[in-house]
Amino acid sequence: MLVDLHMHTAVSSPCSQIDPQLLIEVASRIGLDAICVTEHEEMEGAEVTRRLGAEAGYPVFRGVEVYTELGDMLVFGLYRPKFPFQTPFAELLSEVREAGGVIIPCHPCRGSLGFHHIMGNERAEFLLANVDAIETRNGGSSPESNSAAEAYADRYGLPGTGGSDAHFLMQVGRCLTVFERDIDSEAQLVGEIKAGRCRAAYASEVESLKLSELWR
């Protein structure tokens, strides 16, 4: 199952120009089986897109991107309307664990700098001991940065996830997550990430994904 786990809409991400209805149409047309909307610090865009997806018979899962002192985190399985602009990582982790969700550092090695270089050994080790996966394919990061993130995932035995980090329609699907099993609910999405039954990929690595359909 092909899922773009990281994207933003114009509903509640001012940095995005993506209309939710067009997002669903494009994602379906290029061959994505589902999408996750992960606005910055709030859920409104995800809620709106999920409702539109339900009307169209297309799976849309909710997530959120939360800024912490240890970097940006993708969160699935914790549903709150809004989050503070900078949430302490320990507080976010506690909430995610209580809700049974997952927490994933996103675009963690931009500039090819690793966790330890950016935040020091002690904080890096704390972070890596308490996350469920690492985003190893981010559409807004360089191949070198993604490779650095992948090296961390391999070293710490964590699953890799992928997402386009799309803010414009032309970016949808450029990176994605390949799940081994079909996913019918947000609870299953969380469960499959926890089980590690997923891998990150570039669009070019997935024959069935047709980004050329974006231009039709």
N, C-alpha and C positions, 0 to 999 in steps of 0.2 A: 504494500500500500504506500502510495507516494503522498507525503504531506509536507507542505511548506509551513514550518513551525514558527516563523518570525516575520511579521508584517504589520504595517501601520496604515490606518485610514484617516481621511480628513475629518472624520466625525469628532475625534478627540485627540488627535496628534497634529498640532499646528504645522509641524514640519512635513506632513504628508499631503499629497494631492490626489490620493486614491479615493474614488467614490465606491462605497461598499457594494452597490449593485453591480457596477462594472467589474469590480474585483471578482465577484462570484462567477460572472459570465466568462471572464478571461481565464480564471483558474480552471474552470471546467473544460474550456475549449482546448487548453494546452495539455491537458491530461493529468492534472493533479487530482487525486482522489479526495482530498480534503485540505482545508487550510486552517491555520490558527491565527487569530488576530491578537496582537500583543501591543496594545497602546502603552504610552509612557504614563505610568502611575495611575491609570484609571481604566475602568472596564466598559464605559459607555459604547465605544466603537465596536468592541467585541460583542456586546449584547445586541446592538443594532444589526451587525452583520450576521450574527447567528440567527436572528429572527428572519432576515431576508433569505438566508440559506435554507431554513426550514420550509419556507413558502415555495422555494424553487426545488426542493428535494436534494439539496447539496450540503454535505456536512461541513459545518463551521464550528470550530472549537475555540473556547475562550482561554486567553492567557493574559499576562501583563508583564511589562518590562519595568523593573524597579531599580532605581539608582541607589546604591549603597556606597559606603566608604571603601568597600572592597571591589567596586566595579558594578557594572550593570548586570542584573540577574533576570532571566526569564523564569516566570513562576507559572505553574499549572496546578490546578486543584485547590487553589485558595481564591475565594471570590469575595472581594470587597469593592464597593463603588470607587473608592479613591485610596491612594497611598500617599504619605508625605513625600515631598520632593527628594529628601535624602533619608531613607530608612536605615537605621543601624542594622548591619547584617545579622547580628545575633538575634535581634527582635524579629526580623523577617524569617529567619530560620526557625525560630520557635513557633511562629504562627503557621508556617508551612508544615512543619512536622505535626502539629496538633490537628491540622486539617487533613493530613494524609497526602499532601501534594508533593511536588518535586520542585527543586531549585537548580537552575543551570546558568553558570556564567556565560554571558554572550559576548561575542567578538572580544575575547579576553586578551589576545596577544597582538592587537593592532600596533603596527610599528615593529613587529617581530620581537617585542620585549615580553619576557615570560612573567609569570606570577611572582616569582621570587625577586626578580629585578625591580618590579614595580612596587611591591608592597613589603618586601623583606621576608626572610625565611619563616619567622614565627607565624605571621599573619597568613602567608601563603599556605603553609602546612595546615593551619586551622581551616582555611577555606576549602582546600582540596580534600580534607577529611570529612567535610560536611555537605558536599554537593552530590547530586545524583547523576550528573552527566556534564559534559562540556560541549559548547557549540564549536564544532571543529570545521564547519563549512558555513561561513557568513558571507552573504553576497556583497557586502560593503567592505570587506577586508581583502587584503592582498593574498595571493597564494602563499607567500612566505609566512604571513601571520596565521593563516589557517593551518599550515603545516606545523607551526610552533604549537598551536593549540592541540593539534592531533597528537603530537609527541607527548604532551602532558596527559592526554586521555589514555594513551597506551601505557605510560609509566605508572599511572595511578589506578589502572584497571577500571576506567570509567567509560560508559558508552559515549559515542559522539553523536551529536545532532546537527542538523543543517536547516538553515532558513535564509530566505532571500534578503531579509531586513528591508523589504521593499517600501519605498515612499512614493514611487511612481509605477504606473502599470507596466511599463516596459521592463521593470526589474523583477516582476513576479516569477517565481519558480527558478531563478538562476542558481539557487542552492536549495536543498530540500533534505528531508529525512525519509529513508526507506524503511518501512516497518515490515517485519516478517509476517505479521498477521493482520487481518482486517480489524478496523477499530470502529465501533458503533457509538461510543460514548466518551465523554471526557474522563470518566473513571477508568475506562479501558486504556485511553491514551496515557494516563499517569502510570497505570500498571505495566504497560509495555515498556515505557522508559525505565521504570524501576527494574524490570527484568532484564534490561539490556538487549531486548529483541529489536534493535534498530541500528541503523548506520547512516552516517552523513554522506551526501553525494553532491557533486556539481551536476547541473542540468545536462552537460555534455556526456556524462557517464550513464545516463538513463535513456535508452533508445526510444521508449514510448512517450517521452516528454517532448512536445513539439512547440518550442518557443517561437518558431516561425509563425504560428497561428496568432501571435500577438499583433501582427501587422495586417491582419485581414479584416 
